[in-house]
Amino acid sequence: MDSFVGQEVSLKANTGRKKVFQVKGILEQTYPKIFVVKFRERQVERRVSYSYADLLTEVVEISIGENRIGMETN
């Protein structure tokens, strides 16, 4: 994931009870256990962070262009 820092990503996260959070933003930083995506919502800059375990369990999906990032992509 480190190689994608600074690139625009599409994030799709399952928030429970059939609710899905979708946003386009910038992969801002990666850490050993989490990654951070920055986006704008109603003229306010926000950040969300998710763990790599969320990618493994498919709670979160990240796409860059046509490529979906999963744990097979380091």
C-alpha positions as a printed NumPy array, in Angstrom:
array([[  0.   ,   0.   ,   0.   ],
       [  2.952,   2.329,   0.562],
       [  3.409,   2.717,  -3.186],
       [ -0.123,   4.159,  -3.525],
       [  0.286,   6.978,  -0.965],
       [ -0.783,  10.312,  -2.476],
       [ -2.97 ,   8.729,  -5.166],
       [ -6.728,   9.102,  -5.512],
       [ -8.663,   6.08 ,  -4.28 ],
       [-12.269,   4.946,  -4.113],
       [-13.212,   3.59 ,  -0.718],
       [-16.234,   1.424,  -0.004],
       [-16.885,   0.365,   3.602],
       [-19.644,  -1.74 ,   5.086],
       [-20.943,   0.107,   8.15 ],
       [-23.485,  -2.525,   9.197],
       [-27.223,  -3.04 ,   8.833],
       [-26.973,  -2.95 ,   5.039],
       [-25.378,   0.52 ,   5.094],
       [-22.41 ,   1.291,   2.871],
       [-20.066,   4.282,   3.078],
       [-18.562,   5.249,  -0.307],
       [-16.148,   8.081,  -0.942],
       [-13.339,   9.159,  -3.26 ],
       [-10.274,  10.57 ,  -1.582],
       [ -6.503,  10.489,  -1.295],
       [ -4.569,   7.707,   0.407],
       [ -2.804,   9.979,   2.849],
       [ -0.632,   7.706,   5.   ],
       [  0.065,   4.09 ,   5.795],
       [  1.182,   2.683,   9.109],
       [  2.109,  -0.866,  10.154],
       [ -1.497,  -1.73 ,  11.105],
       [ -3.716,   0.986,   9.574],
       [ -4.074,   3.291,   6.584],
       [ -5.627,   6.775,   6.347],
       [ -7.794,   8.189,   3.538],
       [ -8.431,  11.946,   3.309],
       [-11.555,  13.308,   1.562],
       [-13.79 ,  16.373,   1.38 ],
       [-17.399,  16.285,   2.527],
       [-19.548,  19.423,   2.446],
       [-16.541,  21.747,   2.231],
       [-14.905,  20.046,   5.242],
       [-11.751,  17.964,   5.007],
       [-12.147,  14.633,   6.806],
       [-10.006,  11.581,   7.393],
       [-10.955,   7.969,   7.987],
       [ -8.675,   5.153,   9.013],
       [ -9.082,   1.418,   8.65 ],
       [ -6.966,  -1.57 ,   9.565],
       [ -5.526,  -4.035,   7.104],
       [ -7.703,  -6.663,   8.829],
       [-10.708,  -4.753,   7.427],
       [ -9.327,  -5.414,   3.931],
       [ -8.839,  -9.105,   4.708],
       [-12.391,  -9.52 ,   6.003],
       [-13.751,  -7.435,   3.087],
       [-15.359,  -4.867,   5.394],
       [-13.448,  -2.295,   3.319],
       [-12.638,  -2.246,  -0.401],
       [-10.187,   0.193,  -1.973],
       [ -9.86 ,   0.801,  -5.709],
       [ -7.318,   2.829,  -7.631],
       [ -8.648,   3.319, -11.148],
       [ -9.817,  -0.108, -12.276],
       [ -7.607,  -1.963,  -9.778],
       [ -9.077,  -3.214,  -6.528],
       [ -6.608,  -3.395,  -3.67 ],
       [ -6.725,  -6.439,  -1.465],
       [ -4.168,  -8.165,   0.662],
       [ -2.698,  -9.811,  -2.459],
       [ -1.312,  -6.336,  -3.35 ],
       [  1.411,  -5.276,  -0.924]])
